Amino acid sequence: MASKITKGLARIALAGGILFAGNHLYEQCSRVFGDQGYSEQVSETYQESVPQERFTAPQNYSNDQRTGELEIPQITDSQKTSLESEVEKPFTGTNWILERNKITSSSTIGNLYHDSNSNGIIDDADTHLAYTLELPWKNNNRNISSIPEGTYEVSKRKSPKFKTHFKVADVKGRSDILIHAGNYPRDTAGCILVGDSAGNNYVSSSRATLNNLLGEFGNDEIRMKVTSTQD
């Protein structure tokens, strides 16, 4: 019985000595190596074994937790076309300005200019193209009124009645507004007549003036600004 107790005490003493020696060795290593004596680096194998659901990536981000790179959405061709169509492109065609400056109860006389520098105003750089005759303003009523002030697209067109002429597009509340030949208010039902001179309710040499405009601008994309300034 005494021998068993002696052996147990010896084992306890041996374990205590080993523990003391281990602590002593750790303290010595810490003094020599500092924090390098113990590494907290996690192995690559351990990192990859972590359950993925604990690292769910936020929406619009990639699943690469180590880089945190943004996932850039790709724009399709149809989306690109839609975006481009929404952006207004600069007009590169021919600009005209029709300035009305003499209004009577029977007619509206004006001047048509080529806005050469495309600045939207009449200045020394612009070229006078023709005199114009329109009906007086009567609230844009069909067949009896001139068209509203504004900016309109103009293009060449042919018809049996007026032959080759210009069409003024997208006039609000109106249809078939043309720039054609004619001399007097009776020659128009809301369209624009042109001539090389103007008098009281009258423009002259209308067909020749129209042909000159067609020859110079007939193949152009034209934008016409209509404005008024009465003498």
PyMOL commands that set and color helices and strands:
alter all, ss='L'
color gray80, all
select helices_A, chain A and resi 2-37+44-48+52-55+77-86+185-187+206-217
alter helices_A, ss='H'
color red, helices_A
select strands_A, chain A and resi 94-103+108-114+127-134+150-159+163-168+177-180+192-195+197-199+202-204+222-228
alter strands_A, ss='S'
color yellow, strands_A
deselect
rebuild
show_as cartoon
